[in-house]
Structure formats: C-alpha cells, structure tokens
C-alpha cells in the first residue's frame, strides 16, 4: 500500500507523515518498515534535506543508525514487558485449569500460582524481577525491594492495554524463536533469549536443503554452514561463533521456527559475551512524558472503596505486595476519619438519579447534603453525624404517597439511596464496621467450604456444586490456596476488634452509665475508634464462625477469635471488683458467720468470678472488717476439696489483718500417682523398675523430712506441686493469712504471721502448716524490680531465709506471697494502662531450703495438685514463663530415658495445664 502526506511546506508535510506513520497499525504475522521509515524521517539529515540514494544505501548498510531521541526508557519497557508476559502466563494457567476441570480431570495446585520469578534481556542487560498478580487484571513487578503496579487488559485485536501510573500504553507481544517481540506505543522492543551460540537454530519454517560443512567440520564466525529453502528461496545459515559443527538434522529435514539444526562446539567459550546484570531497582524508573495531572486527594468514599477492594483481592487469593496491603489499611483508616465520607457517597448515588426521581424529592435530598457539608465546613469540630435517618424517613414517606403499583419501581430506582442511608444509619462507625464484616464474610464464604478438606476432595465437591462454572471453582481454589496470607489480614482485623474490646470494656466498667456511643473515646487508629463506637455484639456471629474452623492452617485465627469471644463474655477487672464489693456489702448487711462467707463464694461462683486478680487491689481501699471478710472469702476459695476447713479466726495485729484457720486434708482419690511411704502405691507410666525405684527413694526422703537439694534451674521432677498427696489424711493443719501494705514492712508481718501459727507440736522439722502473705503495694521496691519475677523471687527468698528458723519452729511447710498486679511495659518502654499483669504468686518451701518452688509459680499451692503434674513423672519438667502464665501453665518435659537408652537424644514435649472454678463448692 501507499501512504501520502501533504502540507504547506516540506517540514509540515514531513511532520504530518511522521504522525501518520506513528498512528498506523498493521497487525498480522508480517513485518513492515513503518517504524524504520518513521525514525529515518526524524533524523537530522532528512530534516535538513541532506539526502540522496547514496545516503539511503549507507544508512541501510549501517544497521546501528537509529534515532534515540524518543526512545522509551528501558525500565518502563521492562515494567510493561513484565506485566504483559505475566498476563499471558496467567491466562495460560487459567485456561489449563478450566480445561482440566471441564474434562473432569485433576487440576494440580501449581496452576493456581499467582507469583513467579522472571527474567527479561533487553539491549544486552538482564533484568531479574518478581511478578505478582495482585488482582484479576492487576500486576506488580518488583526488583529488590521496589515495585511498580499496573493493570493489563486484552484488546480485541490481540493487543494489550497497560495502565501504568495513570498513563495508558498499547502493546502487542508475540513469542519468536529469538525471544519476545513487543510493539509498545508504535516502537518495537525485542526481549532476547540468553545468548547461546552453541545451539544453531532457524528463525523461520522451511527445509534443510544442504549441509555446507561435514559433521565434525570446523567453521569460522560468519561462515555459512547450511542452506535452507524458505518459500522457494535458498538462504544461507551463518555460524555465530567459531567452532566444530555437530549435526542434529539431516538434509531434507522439515524445519519449524526455532528448530535445532546443529550444535556448535565453541573454540573459545569464554569469548561469548554474557548479558550485564541490572544492579538498580525501580526507584530509577521514568514513565516518560509529562506526569498525569492530579487534583488533590481522592474523595474519601473512593479512597475507602479502593482500600476495601485491595483487601478483597487479598481474600481472593491474589498476591498483594506488603506495602500495598498496609497502604490499603492506612487508606481505610484515613477515609473513616473523614467526616465528609457519608455525604460524598450519598451525593454520588444521588447524582446518578438526576432526572429519574421526582424533582421535589430530589431537591429536598440535595438540600440535606448541602446543609450537612456547609455545617461541616463552618465548624470542623462539629461532631454531628450525617442525617441518614432523616434521609430514610424522607424516602419512606415519599414511597407511601405513591400508588401500590408504583412503589416497587420507586424502590428499585432509589435502592442505591436506601443502601447508603442504611449503611450510615449508625454513623461512619457503622459503615466502617459493615466493611470489616464484609471482609470477614468473604473469608468465611471460602474457608467454611474448604477447612479440613483435602485438595483432591475439594475439587470433586466443587465440581459437583458448580457444574459448568469453571471460573467459580478456580476462584475458590485460588482463594483457599492463599489461606496463610489471608489469615494475616484476618488476624489484623481481629486485632482491631480486640483493642477496641479491651478499651471499651475498661471504659464501661469504670463508668457504668456510659452509652455505646459515649464509650468511643478517640483512638490513634480510626478503625479502632469505629469499632469502639458500635456494640461488640455485632461481631459475635462472625467470631463464632471463625472459632469453629478446623484444620492446621487456621490455628492462630481460631485462637484470636476464641480469645475475643471469651473477652467479650468475661467481665472486666473493674466490673468483677464492683460485683465482689456489692456481695461483701450484702454480707455485711446480714448476719455474721461462716454461712455468710460461703454465700459470697456461691454467688461469685455462679457468676464465674475470679477473686485472685482483684483481691490485692481491693484490700487497700477496704475497711478492716470488709478486708477480713474478703481475705476469708479468698481463703475458702482456694482451700476447697480435698481440704476441709474446721475453724476460722480473724484478728487485727496492730494495723495488720490476720486470718487463722484450722483444716485437714482428705486422701486424694483418683490422684494416687505418688508412691506412699511404706508401700509401692500406684505408679503412672513408668518405663522400667529403675525409674520406679528412683521415685520411691526420693519420696521416702521427703516423707522423712529430709530436705531435697534445690535445682539451680527451673526444673523439677513434678513432685513439689503434689505436696497434698504426701500429707497424712486427716492430719491437723494450721493456715495463716496476713496482709501488708508494701514491701517495707514485709519482714515484720511475716514474723507476725509465723507467731500466729504457734509452735509446732508434733516434733518434726517438716511441718504441715501454711502461711499466706498478701502484699498490697510496691513501696520499698523499684517499679522495674516489681515487674521482674526473678527480682521479686530473689527479694522474697531473702525474707524467707531470714525467717527460716521461725518457719521450722512453727512447723510451716510453705509460705506463699501474693504481690500486686502491675501495668505491663510495652516494647517501646511506655506503660500500657489497659493490659495488666495479674497478681503474682511465689511459694517457698521449708524442705527445699526456703527456695522458691518455681514449678508452682503464679498458682496457689492448695490448687497446684489439680495440675496433675505427677502424671509427668517420666519426664524432667521445666516451667516456661509466658504472658498468660497466671491462667495457663506451660511446661517443657524431657523424657527420662532408660539406662540403656540414655545416650539417645529424646524429643522434648510440651504440656499445658490450667485450673478453672466450677459453680459447685464444698
């Protein structure tokens, strides 16, 4: 064909021709000279008209003569080429998956990959990058820690529309034997394959007509080694390097594009130039031309829609870069914090209905939006919510004025307005929470189908449920395959709910008359503030479903959800303190006596109230009578079965309240796991007689009041926490509990408590009596030392050591200290006033040289036998400290190998123990 251009002057005509050539697009398996002619007409010689036939021949002979002025930046070419190649690869995987599903065959999970490593060689430089499909048509190309994102869509003519940084590019790509050929915005870009001159291939189909060099013959660089017939034309094939030819095809063989004709043993392999590795990253990218004009920040409703859409892509199983994922959470928080969010979304819905709604109604709704915006602009601190209820009322009233037959049509027309008004009926917080719930529902929609189901079985089930919808099956399988990344997002959403739950419960407990809206105090994160502003009951159904998921991949999500459910149902510290005080007041108003204290216990048990973590903080603010009553209630709470309390006496020793009681211990039926003195008893899971003999010997030592050498590490034979099994059934015992204001007078109060026990009357140095000291404050101790269990233990051990003779004289078996709860220290050194460490409990035993029994740290010794640690008698047990050590006790147990197998390394095991209270007390 021919192309003509004219103009008033030669220069105008030349520019018109260049413009026409650049806009010309010829598609098909043919090559044209359009780009070459366009570049030639932009050369300086052509512009100045210094041309002739000799000039053209010289230019053709010099293949390197090109115009570089308007060359596309290499990194931009790589970014677009990477996205186009990733799009093509993704389409192939989808087609393969759908074809196998349609045929009823097994589709391997590798077909669901959304990430891959790739390499493109452009102009002698090798670019290695990571391709991530971040959405159905979105891709991220990353080099090192930088990346660019864009959207790719297929065009009807076989091309691709690539949108990068707001700019559109049209690309046509085709695979060739030498690599990927891409025409980008009218310019041809060649991505070559790694240069390998040892493989002699042909670029086009034809026939091997003649071998010009025998097998094993030598050729120099540029020498012809064969002739091929292409479309009845004979063309020579030249050697790219010098070497020896090894034929793989014979004369007359049919050739396809890319066919391997022969191999070349290179004379000098080191002389082959390898591509240069690109050492930069995408921070150097230039998008060419002028930047796309932007007009301020996007409106909040579009920002929120984009953020939720990005998070939805994570839940759909696509690979969203971490920076985009975090940016979506930040954008969501930014949109929620904008008070104009509801009116922007309402105006968008209303503008689409212009001319379709009744004019009077339309203008009334428009006035509502304008008035709200004007009020917000006039006073930025105005906290008035968008009048969504007023909008709903206006819509409902207008609908009632219509004929019955016209109402459905109006409802359908104005449905978008109804939806927006209902979403903001609870304010911006309600809209934010509905967005969070939608995200978690999207997660559950897939995972409730897939949890615990093997992949082959899942394919079969989905094939039956979605017959004929291969795309739906693909979406579900791809989403489930990315469950680990989805769990990260869901845990982040649950963390928002958790922080809001803790803050809201604390606020409501301290101010019982605070409403839901008033409880939403400002927070650093607007998402947390939004969650605090709505009822926490909103999340319970979703949390229940999350907690019911089963399978190896859901552990952390299930734990998060269950903790939230427990947190939601459990009263806060302040609420339980208030309820306990109310119970004490009720008792004080009635008759005094043992029955009244037991009534306190029954009431607190019915309410599942824990007393341990509220006792110490409460005692400091009570009068002496209520203080003694609270101490007695706590004593009766921990000295339940198998203990039987006989008498209780309360006294004031100066300013120190002291509680003294006598009690006995029953025989432990069902926990006969320790051998008894004088007999074999019952043994659990002993591997051989040697370990049983070792246990018998150790038990006899304890029973004979021989001190057991303490271990320097926090290890035990699971024996110290089972003291009750070594107490003679029915033996008379004394217990004393005293409260001290702080650590400054701790030694004096310990002496007072020991004197209250009285001298030991049964003649043994290892008595059966017990002492409990409640420390109400941290005076006399630094805050850092009070927070550190090791420092506390060392200080308390010094107190016990100083009173060791008095402990033995009084027949005290153990002394237990309860220290006050303290705020936790955050990782940045700040104090978190919401999350607190529970009251610490430290027990020191006379038989162990007044050293701490670390195996029973943070648990009252009368309750320790419930942990059933004797069942671990075949193990060397070590307690592991952790954040929830006051509620759940975690132990690392290393098997005690038999003598013949002691050289073999034994795998450690972990055991979790917890003590809970039921509603029944004896």
JOPE-V616077 format. One record per pair of residues at least 12 apart in sequence whose ideal C-beta (glycine too) atoms are under 6 Angstrom apart, sorted by the first residue. I is the first residue (numbers start at 1). J is the second residue. D is the distance in whole Angstrom. If there is no record, write none. Layout:
<<I;J;D> <I;J;D>>
This chain:
<<5;17;4> <5;20;6> <14;41;6> <18;38;6> <18;41;5> <21;34;5> <21;38;4> <22;38;6> <22;186;5> <27;157;6> <35;188;6> <39;66;6> <39;67;4> <42;67;5> <43;67;6> <72;187;6> <73;286;4> <73;288;6> <75;285;4> <76;287;6> <76;288;6> <77;189;5> <78;120;6> <78;127;5> <79;141;5> <79;148;5> <80;162;5> <80;169;6> <80;171;6> <81;120;6> <81;182;6> <81;191;6> <82;129;6> <82;141;4> <83;139;5> <83;150;5> <83;152;5> <83;162;6> <84;160;5> <84;171;5> <84;173;5> <86;131;4> <86;139;5> <87;152;4> <90;133;5> <93;111;5> <96;111;6> <97;111;4> <97;474;6> <98;470;4> <101;470;5> <101;473;6> <102;470;6> <109;455;6> <112;477;6> <112;478;5> <112;481;5> <114;133;4> <114;318;6> <114;319;5> <115;132;5> <115;319;5> <116;131;5> <117;130;6> <118;131;5> <120;191;5> <121;192;5> <121;275;5> <122;191;6> <124;275;6> <125;276;5> <125;278;5> <126;275;4> <126;277;5> <127;278;5> <129;141;5> <129;143;5> <130;142;4> <132;319;4> <133;318;6> <134;318;5> <134;320;5> <135;313;5> <135;318;5> <137;151;5> <137;152;6> <137;153;6> <138;151;5> <140;321;5> <143;281;5> <143;282;5> <144;281;4> <146;281;4> <146;282;4> <146;283;5> <147;321;6> <148;282;5> <150;162;6> <150;163;6> <150;164;4> <151;163;5> <159;172;5> <165;287;5> <166;292;4> <169;185;6> <171;184;5> <177;201;6> <177;203;5> <177;257;5> <177;258;4> <179;191;5> <179;192;4> <179;193;5> <197;240;4> <197;241;4> <197;272;6> <198;263;6> <198;264;5> <198;266;6> <199;260;6> <200;261;5> <200;262;4> <200;264;6> <201;258;6> <201;260;5> <202;255;5> <202;259;6> <204;230;6> <204;257;6> <205;255;6> <205;256;5> <205;257;6> <206;228;5> <206;229;5> <206;230;4> <206;255;5> <207;229;5> <207;254;6> <208;228;6> <208;249;6> <208;251;6> <208;253;5> <208;255;6> <209;227;5> <209;228;6> <209;229;5> <210;227;5> <211;226;5> <211;251;6> <212;224;6> <212;225;5> <212;226;6> <213;225;5> <213;245;5> <215;247;5> <217;245;6> <218;244;5> <219;239;4> <219;245;6> <220;242;5> <221;241;5> <221;242;5> <222;238;5> <223;239;5> <224;236;4> <224;238;5> <225;237;6> <225;239;5> <225;245;6> <241;266;6> <242;267;5> <243;264;4> <243;265;5> <243;266;4> <243;267;5> <244;265;4> <245;262;5> <246;262;6> <246;263;4> <247;262;5> <248;260;6> <248;262;6> <249;261;5> <299;344;5> <300;335;4> <300;338;4> <300;341;4> <300;344;6> <301;341;6> <301;344;4> <301;345;4> <303;331;5> <303;335;4> <304;335;4> <307;328;4> <307;331;4> <307;332;4> <308;435;5> <310;328;4> <311;328;5> <311;439;6> <314;489;5> <315;442;5> <315;443;5> <315;486;6> <316;479;5> <317;478;4> <317;479;4> <317;481;6> <317;482;4> <333;525;6> <333;526;5> <333;527;5> <336;432;5> <336;526;4> <336;530;6> <337;526;4> <339;376;6> <341;428;6> <342;386;4> <342;424;4> <343;369;5> <343;372;5> <343;373;6> <343;386;6> <345;420;5> <346;369;6> <346;420;5> <347;369;5> <349;416;4> <349;417;5> <349;420;5> <350;365;6> <356;413;6> <361;398;5> <372;386;6> <385;427;4> <386;424;5> <388;421;5> <388;424;4> <388;425;5> <391;421;4> <392;421;5> <429;530;4> <429;533;4> <429;534;5> <432;530;4> <433;534;5> <436;493;6> <440;542;5> <443;486;6> <443;490;6> <444;545;5> <446;476;6> <446;479;5> <446;480;6> <450;480;4> <451;549;5> <451;550;6> <451;551;5> <452;550;5> <452;551;5> <462;476;6> <483;553;5> <487;557;5> <490;557;5> <491;560;6> <494;560;4> <496;527;5> <496;528;5> <496;531;6> <497;531;6> <497;539;6> <498;564;6> <499;528;5> <500;528;5> <500;531;4> <500;532;4> <501;536;6> <501;567;5> <502;834;5> <504;519;5> <504;532;5> <505;572;4> <506;834;6> <507;519;5> <509;572;4> <509;574;4> <509;575;4> <510;574;5> <516;535;6> <520;532;4> <520;533;4> <536;568;6> <543;561;5> <543;564;5> <543;565;5> <546;561;4> <547;561;4> <547;562;5> <576;609;5> <576;614;5> <577;614;5> <577;618;6> <583;600;5> <583;603;5> <584;626;5> <584;629;6> <587;600;6> <597;632;5> <597;633;6> <600;633;5> <601;636;6> <601;921;5> <605;919;5> <605;921;6> <606;919;6> <611;634;5> <611;637;5> <613;838;5> <613;839;5> <615;634;5> <616;774;6> <616;776;6> <616;818;6> <616;820;5> <616;839;5> <619;739;6> <619;776;5> <620;776;5> <624;652;6> <627;657;5> <628;650;4> <628;657;5> <631;659;5> <631;737;6> <632;659;6> <635;737;6> <638;860;5> <638;862;5> <638;863;6> <639;862;5> <640;921;6> <641;922;5> <642;665;6> <642;666;4> <642;668;6> <643;663;5> <643;665;6> <644;664;5> <645;661;6> <645;663;5> <646;662;4> <646;663;6> <647;662;5> <648;661;5> <653;752;5> <656;738;6> <656;749;6> <656;752;6> <657;739;5> <658;738;5> <658;756;6> <659;737;4> <660;736;5> <660;756;6> <661;735;5> <662;734;6> <663;733;5> <664;730;5> <665;724;6> <665;727;5> <666;729;6> <667;729;4> <668;725;5> <673;870;4> <674;722;6> <674;725;5> <674;870;5> <675;696;5> <675;699;5> <677;703;4> <684;871;6> <685;874;5> <687;898;6> <688;898;5> <705;764;5> <705;765;5> <705;766;4> <707;847;5> <707;849;6> <708;848;6> <710;848;5> <710;849;6> <710;851;4> <714;854;5> <714;878;6> <714;879;5> <715;876;6> <715;878;5> <716;855;4> <716;877;5> <718;869;4> <718;870;6> <718;872;5> <718;873;6> <718;877;5> <720;853;4> <720;855;5> <721;855;5> <721;856;5> <721;864;4> <721;869;5> <722;865;5> <722;870;5> <724;865;5> <727;768;6> <731;768;6> <733;768;5> <733;769;6> <734;757;5> <734;769;4> <735;770;5> <736;753;5> <736;756;5> <736;757;5> <736;771;5> <737;772;4> <738;753;4> <738;773;6> <739;774;4> <740;775;6> <741;776;5> <741;777;6> <742;777;4> <742;779;3> <742;780;6> <743;780;4> <743;781;5> <744;779;5> <744;780;4> <746;799;6> <747;799;6> <750;799;6> <750;803;5> <753;771;5> <754;806;5> <754;810;5> <757;769;5> <757;810;4> <760;810;6> <760;811;3> <765;808;5> <766;847;5> <767;811;2> <767;812;6> <767;813;6> <768;813;5> <769;811;5> <769;812;5> <770;814;6> <771;812;6> <771;815;4> <772;816;5> <773;817;5> <774;818;5> <775;819;5> <786;822;6> <787;822;6> <793;842;6> <793;852;5> <796;817;5> <796;842;5> <800;815;6> <800;844;4> <800;850;4> <801;850;5> <804;850;5> <807;846;5> <814;843;6> <814;845;5> <814;861;6> <815;844;5> <816;843;5> <817;842;5> <818;839;5> <818;841;5> <819;840;4> <821;836;5> <821;837;6> <821;838;5> <821;839;5> <822;837;5> <823;836;5> <824;837;6> <838;886;4> <841;858;5> <843;856;5> <843;861;5> <854;879;6> <855;879;5> <858;885;5> <858;886;5> <863;915;5> <866;915;5> <867;913;4> <872;893;5> <874;896;6> <875;893;4> <875;895;6> <876;894;5> <877;891;5> <877;893;5> <878;892;5> <879;891;6> <880;892;6> <888;912;6> <888;914;5> <889;913;5> <890;912;5> <891;911;5> <892;908;5> <892;910;6> <893;909;5> <893;911;6> <894;908;5>>
